[in-house]
Amino acid sequence: MSAARYLDGKMREIRSSGKVIGADRIAVMAALNITHDLLHRQERPDVQASATTREQVRDLLERVDLVLATDSDTSKADS
């Protein structure tokens, strides 16, 4: 149950930023952010990801940001 509350909190943060619209997109961003946070935690060295994994997560976050920015620009142009 705490995992659901944590995810809900992250989704609310993203929704309140106003940068992402749509529950599915908010959920994906929350999942990526949680994964990114987990991979960069210093508290548990046994959970540390390889440099390759960290780079892949960074690349995914950049791609999602780019797609969301492009989609946002397209939506504004259509209005």
Sequence and secondary structure as in RCSB ss.txt:
>XXXX:A:sequence
MSAARYLDGKMREIRSSGKVIGADRIAVMAALNITHDLLHRQERPDVQASATTREQVRDLLERVDLVLATDSDTS
KADS
>XXXX:A:secstr
 HHHHHHHHHHHHHHHHTS  SHHHHHHHHHHHHHHHHHT SS GGG   HHHHHHHHHHHHHHHHHHHHHHHHH
HHH 
